[in-house]
Amino acid sequence: GDTRESAAIYVSKHLLEEGAHLSIYDPKVSAVQVKLDLEDPERPEMFKKLVQCHKDPYVAADKAHALIVCTDWDEFLDLDYKRIYEGMAKPAFLFDGRKMLDHSKLIKMGFHVETIGTRLSKSESERVDSPFLPAPCAHGSASVT
């Protein structure tokens, strides 16, 4: 796929600069293209150490601290987010860069949901059973899709 102006590249590069481990799933972009887009030619060892590409979204999200959705492929509407949540480190954060997911449903599952670009209203993001916890340090793991 054409990745020239992908938000996922911008977000991924920023996270890599912070030392985050990335597990990437993109149904339209090959692992070769991901490497071309993200690998710093002056520090190729950083890509090898911090980035893994997956062909299965559930494997990519397993044990991640955060899930970042940067694409609007319809496939992401139909994922089993309860299954994803159960496999993630807690607290589990979900950043919706396309504002296409059912945020209320995700919050009820236990996700701490944020949109990229526009913050959810306070009433949407508050949870009765648990206060909002601060984001994990950048050295955690993220699944970027």
C-alpha positions as a Markdown table, in Angstrom:
| # | Residue | x | y | z |
|---|---|---|---|---|
| 1 | Gly | 0.0 | 0.0 | 0.0 |
| 2 | Asp | 1.0 | 3.6 | -0.4 |
| 3 | Thr | 2.4 | 4.8 | 2.9 |
| 4 | Arg | 3.8 | 8.2 | 1.9 |
| 5 | Glu | 1.6 | 10.3 | 4.2 |
| 6 | Ser | 0.6 | 7.7 | 6.8 |
| 7 | Ala | -0.2 | 8.8 | 10.3 |
| 8 | Ala | 1.0 | 5.4 | 11.5 |
| 9 | Ile | 4.5 | 6.2 | 10.2 |
| 10 | Tyr | 4.6 | 9.5 | 12.1 |
| 11 | Val | 3.3 | 8.0 | 15.3 |
| 12 | Ser | 5.6 | 5.0 | 15.0 |
| 13 | Lys | 8.7 | 7.1 | 14.5 |
| 14 | His | 7.9 | 9.2 | 17.5 |
| 15 | Leu | 7.3 | 6.1 | 19.7 |
| 16 | Leu | 10.6 | 4.6 | 18.5 |
| 17 | Glu | 12.4 | 7.8 | 19.4 |
| 18 | Glu | 11.1 | 7.3 | 22.9 |
| 19 | Gly | 12.2 | 3.7 | 23.0 |
| 20 | Ala | 8.8 | 2.0 | 22.7 |
| 21 | His | 8.6 | -1.6 | 21.5 |
| 22 | Leu | 6.2 | -1.7 | 18.5 |
| 23 | Ser | 4.1 | -4.7 | 17.3 |
| 24 | Ile | 2.7 | -3.7 | 14.0 |
| 25 | Tyr | -0.2 | -5.1 | 12.2 |
| 26 | Asp | -1.4 | -3.6 | 8.9 |
| 27 | Pro | -3.4 | -5.8 | 6.5 |
| 28 | Lys | -2.4 | -3.6 | 3.5 |
| 29 | Val | 1.3 | -2.9 | 4.1 |
| 30 | Ser | 4.1 | -5.5 | 3.9 |
| 31 | Ala | 6.8 | -6.0 | 6.6 |
| 32 | Val | 9.3 | -4.9 | 3.9 |
| 33 | Gln | 7.5 | -1.6 | 3.4 |
| 34 | Val | 7.3 | -1.1 | 7.2 |
| 35 | Lys | 11.1 | -1.5 | 7.5 |
| 36 | Leu | 11.6 | 0.9 | 4.6 |
| 37 | Asp | 9.4 | 3.5 | 6.3 |
| 38 | Leu | 10.7 | 3.2 | 9.8 |
| 39 | Glu | 14.3 | 2.0 | 9.8 |
| 40 | Asp | 16.8 | 4.7 | 10.5 |
| 41 | Pro | 19.8 | 3.9 | 8.2 |
| 42 | Glu | 22.2 | 5.3 | 10.8 |
| 43 | Arg | 20.7 | 3.0 | 13.6 |
| 44 | Pro | 19.3 | -0.2 | 11.9 |
| 45 | Glu | 19.8 | -2.1 | 15.2 |
| 46 | Met | 17.0 | 0.0 | 16.8 |
| 47 | Phe | 14.5 | -1.2 | 14.3 |
| 48 | Lys | 15.5 | -4.9 | 14.8 |
| 49 | Lys | 15.4 | -4.4 | 18.6 |
| 50 | Leu | 12.1 | -2.5 | 18.8 |
| 51 | Val | 9.8 | -3.4 | 15.9 |
| 52 | Gln | 8.0 | -6.6 | 15.1 |
| 53 | Cys | 5.5 | -7.0 | 12.2 |
| 54 | His | 2.6 | -9.4 | 12.5 |
| 55 | Lys | 0.0 | -10.9 | 10.2 |
| 56 | Asp | -2.5 | -11.4 | 13.0 |
| 57 | Pro | -3.9 | -8.4 | 14.9 |
| 58 | Tyr | -4.5 | -10.4 | 18.0 |
| 59 | Val | -0.8 | -11.5 | 18.1 |
| 60 | Ala | 0.3 | -7.9 | 17.5 |
| 61 | Ala | -1.8 | -6.7 | 20.5 |
| 62 | Asp | -0.8 | -9.4 | 22.9 |
| 63 | Lys | 0.8 | -8.0 | 26.1 |
| 64 | Ala | 0.8 | -4.5 | 24.6 |
| 65 | His | 0.3 | -1.5 | 26.9 |
| 66 | Ala | -1.5 | 0.5 | 24.2 |
| 67 | Leu | -3.3 | -0.1 | 20.9 |
| 68 | Ile | -3.1 | 2.6 | 18.4 |
| 69 | Val | -5.4 | 2.6 | 15.4 |
| 70 | Cys | -4.1 | 4.8 | 12.6 |
| 71 | Thr | -6.0 | 3.4 | 9.7 |
| 72 | Asp | -9.7 | 3.3 | 8.7 |
| 73 | Trp | -9.8 | -0.1 | 7.2 |
| 74 | Asp | -13.2 | -1.7 | 7.8 |
| 75 | Glu | -11.5 | -4.8 | 9.3 |
| 76 | Phe | -10.8 | -2.8 | 12.4 |
| 77 | Leu | -14.5 | -2.3 | 13.1 |
| 78 | Asp | -15.0 | -6.1 | 13.3 |
| 79 | Leu | -12.1 | -7.1 | 15.5 |
| 80 | Asp | -12.9 | -8.8 | 18.8 |
| 81 | Tyr | -11.8 | -6.0 | 21.1 |
| 82 | Lys | -12.8 | -8.0 | 24.2 |
| 83 | Arg | -10.3 | -10.6 | 23.2 |
| 84 | Ile | -7.7 | -8.0 | 22.5 |
| 85 | Tyr | -8.3 | -6.3 | 25.9 |
| 86 | Glu | -7.9 | -9.6 | 27.7 |
| 87 | Gly | -4.5 | -10.2 | 26.2 |
| 88 | Met | -3.1 | -6.7 | 26.8 |
| 89 | Ala | -1.1 | -5.4 | 29.8 |
| 90 | Lys | -3.2 | -3.4 | 32.2 |
| 91 | Pro | -4.1 | -0.7 | 32.3 |
| 92 | Ala | -4.9 | -1.1 | 28.6 |
| 93 | Phe | -5.0 | 2.1 | 26.5 |
| 94 | Leu | -6.6 | 2.5 | 23.0 |
| 95 | Phe | -5.8 | 5.5 | 20.9 |
| 96 | Asp | -8.3 | 5.8 | 18.0 |
| 97 | Gly | -6.7 | 8.0 | 15.3 |
| 98 | Arg | -9.6 | 7.7 | 13.0 |
| 99 | Lys | -12.5 | 8.2 | 15.5 |
| 100 | Met | -14.2 | 5.2 | 14.0 |
| 101 | Leu | -14.5 | 2.8 | 16.9 |
| 102 | Asp | -17.3 | 2.5 | 19.5 |
| 103 | His | -15.7 | 4.3 | 22.3 |
| 104 | Ser | -18.4 | 3.7 | 24.9 |
| 105 | Lys | -18.3 | 0.0 | 24.3 |
| 106 | Leu | -14.5 | -0.1 | 24.5 |
| 107 | Ile | -14.6 | 1.9 | 27.8 |
| 108 | Lys | -17.1 | -0.5 | 29.3 |
| 109 | Met | -14.7 | -3.4 | 28.4 |
| 110 | Gly | -12.0 | -1.7 | 30.4 |
| 111 | Phe | -10.0 | 0.2 | 27.9 |
| 112 | His | -8.8 | 3.7 | 28.6 |
| 113 | Val | -9.8 | 5.4 | 25.3 |
| 114 | Glu | -8.4 | 8.5 | 23.7 |
| 115 | Thr | -8.8 | 9.9 | 20.3 |
| 116 | Ile | -5.9 | 11.3 | 18.4 |
| 117 | Gly | -6.6 | 14.9 | 17.5 |
| 118 | Thr | -9.8 | 15.4 | 19.5 |
| 119 | Arg | -10.1 | 14.5 | 23.2 |
| 120 | Leu | -13.2 | 12.6 | 24.3 |
| 121 | Ser | -15.5 | 14.6 | 26.5 |
| 122 | Lys | -14.9 | 14.1 | 30.2 |
| 123 | Ser | -18.2 | 12.2 | 30.7 |
| 124 | Glu | -17.2 | 9.7 | 27.9 |
| 125 | Ser | -13.8 | 9.0 | 29.3 |
| 126 | Glu | -14.6 | 8.7 | 33.0 |
| 127 | Arg | -15.2 | 5.3 | 34.4 |
| 128 | Val | -17.1 | 4.7 | 37.6 |
| 129 | Asp | -15.2 | 1.6 | 38.6 |
| 130 | Ser | -11.7 | 2.9 | 38.1 |
| 131 | Pro | -10.2 | 6.4 | 37.8 |
| 132 | Phe | -8.2 | 7.3 | 34.7 |
| 133 | Leu | -4.6 | 6.2 | 35.2 |
| 134 | Pro | -1.7 | 8.1 | 33.7 |
| 135 | Ala | -0.3 | 6.7 | 30.4 |
| 136 | Pro | 2.5 | 4.2 | 30.8 |
| 137 | Cys | 6.1 | 5.3 | 30.1 |
| 138 | Ala | 7.2 | 5.2 | 26.5 |
| 139 | His | 9.4 | 2.2 | 27.2 |
| 140 | Gly | 6.3 | 0.0 | 27.3 |
| 141 | Ser | 4.9 | -1.7 | 24.2 |
| 142 | Ala | 2.4 | -0.5 | 21.7 |
| 143 | Ser | 0.5 | -2.2 | 18.9 |
| 144 | Val | 0.3 | 0.2 | 16.0 |
| 145 | Thr | -2.3 | -0.6 | 13.3 |
